[in-house]
């Protein structure tokens, strides 16, 4: 976890951590991140000045999960900024504990990153990568469209629609066998979060 300079920053980061856990514990259910948690810090990160196109939730989520003991992958520009602020180890997509992926990434590059992310091992499946993926839009779906999600944390089924449906196609193409796989946290332009753990089954409707 990144170093903090104020009590409000600690509270904000703890709150986002709880929202992220809530999303992962209830796969397919949208969790809203309050706008006040996304305001710029008093001492902004370098990327907020150099690359304002990045969604501020990238920085907030990075502050939650990154510290000097873990590794991460991000696109050029944001990668250096996250490393500077959190002291986490910048590495390749194949070795990273966490991946930060923007919605502007080309489909071919996105497919490659999803395929490369580590799935953990049979001895320690918790070593699987967690991917933070930005999409343009997330919506709670219905039975007749989108994707049906089932598995732990879901009573019957949850339904989800998203602007980047190829994410689930690339996830399925990995053909990971339980308990291996990757965990996903998706968020959109409106700062809605949704968690898709590796234990969640996703079926296109």
N, C-alpha and C positions, 0 to 999 in steps of 0.2 A: 504494500500500500504506500502511496506517495507521502512525502512529508507535508504537514499542514502548518499553516501560519495562524489560524484563528479557530475559535470554538465553532463559529458558524460554518466554516469549511468542513470541520469534523462532522458536525450534525448533517450537513448536506450529503457528504459522502456516505455516511452510515445509512441515511435514508435511501439513497440510490441503490446501495447494496441490498437493502431489504426489498426494494421493488424488483431488483433483478432476481433475487431468490424466490420471490412470489411468482414471477413469470415462469421460472424454471420448474416450480413445484406444481403449477397449473398449466400444463402445456396447451398452447393454442388459445389461451385467454388473453385478451389485450390488457395491458397494465399501463396506465397513463403516468408519465413523468411530469410533475408540476413545472410550469414555466419558470417559477422563481428559482428552481434548482439549476436552470440552464443559463442564468445570467453570467456575464464575464466576471472573473475574479478581479479583486482590486489590483493585483499584480498579474496581468494576463500571461498566459502561456505564449511562447513565441508564435505558435501556429495561428493564434487568433488574430495576429497582426499580419503575418506573411501569407496565410492561406485561409481567408475568411469563408471560403466555400465549404470547408469541413463543418459538419454538424457538431455543435458543442457537446453533444452527448458522447462523442468519442473520447474527449478529454475527461469527462466525468466518470465514464466507465473504466478508463485506464487508471484513474486515481484509485478506484476500488480494487482492481485485481493485480496491478503491476507493482513490483518492488524489486530490489536487487537480487532476490533469490529465484526469480522466474524469467522466462524468455518470451519474446513476442515478435511478430512480423506485422509490418504495416507498409503502406505504399510510401514511396519516396516523398519527402517533405514532412508529412505527419510522423513518419518513423523517427526521424531525428528529434523532433519536438517531444514525443512521448518518452524517448530514451533520456533526454536531458532532464525532464521534469520528474520522472519516476526512478531513474537509475536502473531500470530493468535492462536485460540483455537483449539487444537487437540481433536476430538470427534469421535463418531461412524458414520458409513456410513449412518444410518437412520437420523441422526440429522445434518449432515454436509451441509454447504452452497456450498462447493466445494469439489470434489473428484479428486484425482490424481492417475491414473491407468496405470501401465506399461504394455508393450506388453508381458512380460513373465508370466503374471498372468494366472493361469490355467482356462480353460473354465468354470468349475463349480463355481469357485470363482468369475469370471467376471459376470456370470449370476446372482449370489447372490447380488453382489454390485449394478448392474443395477436395480434389482428388489427392493432393499432396499432404493435407493436414493429418497429423498422427492420430491413430485410433486407439492408443493404449496397448497394453499387453494382457494376455490371459492371466498372468500373475498379478498385474496391477492395471486394471482397466481405467482407473481414475487418472492415469497419465494421458488420457485422451485430450486433444486440443479443444478449446472453446473458441468459436468463431463469432465475432461481433460483426454483423452484416447490416449495412444501411440499405433500405429499399425506399422507393418513392411513396408507397402506400400500403398500409395494412388494414384489413377490415374483418370484422367477425362475420363468418360466412353462414350459409344455410345448407340444408340437406341436398339441395339440387345443384349446387355449384361450388367451385373452389376445391378445397382439400378437407378430407375427414381425418381427424387425429384420434388415436386410441392408445391406451397403455397406462402405465402407472401415473396417478395424479388426475386421471380423467374418469368421471363416473360412467359415462357411456361413450359418447363421442363429442368432440369439439370440432367446429368448422371454421376454416380460415381461408381468406382470400388475400393475395398479395400481388404486387406489381412485378415481382421477379419470380414467377413460378418455376423457372429453370433451376433455382436453388434446390428444390426438392428433387428434381430430376438428377442433378449432379450428386446429391446425397445418396439417392437410391443406386446410382451407378457404381458407387464404392463397393456395394455388396458386402458390407461388414457383417460378420457373424457375432451374435450376442455372446459376451457382454462388450464387445469392441464397437467402436464407432466414434462419431464426433458430436459435440454439443453445439447448438446454435442459439444465439440471442439475436433476434431481428429487431430493428427499430425503423420508424419511418419519419417523414418530414414533420409530422405533427407530434413527434416524441412519444409515440405508442411503442411499448415493448411487448415482445412475445418470446417465450422460451420454447425450444424444441430439443429436449434431451435426447441422447442416443437411444434411450429405451422407448421412445415414442414411435409408433407406426403411423406413417403418412400415406394416405391413398387419395389419388386424384379422382374427383367425381365427374 
